[in-house]
Amino acid sequence: MTEIKKIKEIIVWSRDNCPYCVKAKNLLDIQDLKYEERNISEGVWTREQLLEACPGARTVPQIVINNTVIGGYDQLEVYFRV
């Protein structure tokens, strides 16, 4: 099981109208974990920045924990063994 107290930084790459992005953020909220959301739909963050941070990403969400790309929602569930 993941030791939550060792988690220092979480970044969630997301976009508008993405049900898996909502599920990922809800899972992090349930775990009472703070995260930075980088929404590529709003213009501040771009798809190019997402791909730079998460090479090979084809979908959102992309979750990065302590500078390690975890992957999408399904991988986040496994990470926390929900």
C-alpha positions as CSV (number, residue, x, y, z in Angstrom):
1,M,0.0,0.0,0.0
2,T,1.2,3.5,-0.8
3,E,2.5,5.5,2.1
4,I,0.5,8.7,1.8
5,K,2.7,10.7,4.1
6,K,5.6,10.3,1.6
7,I,3.6,12.0,-1.1
8,K,5.0,15.6,-1.5
9,E,3.5,16.8,-4.8
10,I,0.7,15.7,-7.0
11,I,-0.1,17.2,-10.4
12,V,-3.3,16.2,-12.3
13,W,-3.3,17.0,-16.0
14,S,-6.9,17.3,-17.1
15,R,-9.3,18.9,-19.5
16,D,-12.9,20.1,-19.4
17,N,-15.8,17.6,-19.7
18,C,-13.6,14.6,-18.8
19,P,-15.3,12.1,-16.5
20,Y,-12.1,10.3,-15.7
21,C,-10.5,13.6,-14.6
22,V,-13.4,14.1,-12.2
23,K,-13.0,10.6,-10.9
24,A,-9.3,11.0,-10.3
25,K,-9.7,14.3,-8.5
26,N,-12.5,12.8,-6.4
27,L,-10.2,9.9,-5.5
28,L,-7.5,12.3,-4.4
29,D,-10.0,14.3,-2.4
30,I,-11.2,11.1,-0.6
31,Q,-7.6,10.4,0.3
32,D,-7.4,14.0,1.6
33,L,-4.5,14.8,-0.7
34,K,-3.8,18.2,-2.1
35,Y,-3.0,18.4,-5.8
36,E,-2.3,21.0,-8.5
37,E,-4.7,20.7,-11.5
38,R,-3.3,21.6,-14.9
39,N,-6.3,21.9,-17.2
40,I,-5.2,22.0,-20.8
41,S,-8.7,23.3,-21.9
42,E,-8.3,26.6,-20.2
43,G,-5.4,28.0,-22.1
44,V,-2.9,28.4,-19.3
45,W,-1.5,24.9,-19.8
46,T,-1.1,23.3,-23.2
47,R,-1.2,19.9,-24.7
48,E,2.5,20.3,-25.6
49,Q,3.4,21.0,-21.9
50,L,1.4,17.9,-21.0
51,L,3.4,15.8,-23.5
52,E,6.6,17.3,-22.2
53,A,5.7,16.3,-18.6
54,C,4.2,12.9,-19.6
55,P,5.8,11.7,-22.8
56,G,3.6,9.4,-24.8
57,A,0.4,10.4,-23.0
58,R,-2.6,9.9,-25.2
59,T,-5.4,10.7,-22.7
60,V,-6.2,12.7,-19.7
61,P,-6.1,12.6,-16.8
62,Q,-2.4,12.1,-16.4
63,I,-1.3,12.0,-12.8
64,V,2.2,12.8,-11.6
65,I,3.2,12.0,-8.0
66,N,6.6,13.1,-6.7
67,N,7.8,13.7,-10.3
68,T,6.8,10.2,-11.4
69,V,4.1,9.7,-14.0
70,I,1.6,7.4,-12.6
71,G,-0.7,7.4,-15.6
72,G,-4.5,7.8,-15.8
73,Y,-7.4,7.1,-13.5
74,D,-7.1,3.3,-13.6
75,Q,-3.4,3.5,-12.7
76,L,-4.2,5.9,-9.9
77,E,-6.7,3.4,-8.5
78,V,-4.0,0.7,-8.5
79,Y,-1.5,3.1,-7.0
80,F,-3.8,3.5,-4.0
81,R,-5.1,-0.1,-4.1
82,V,-8.7,1.1,-3.8
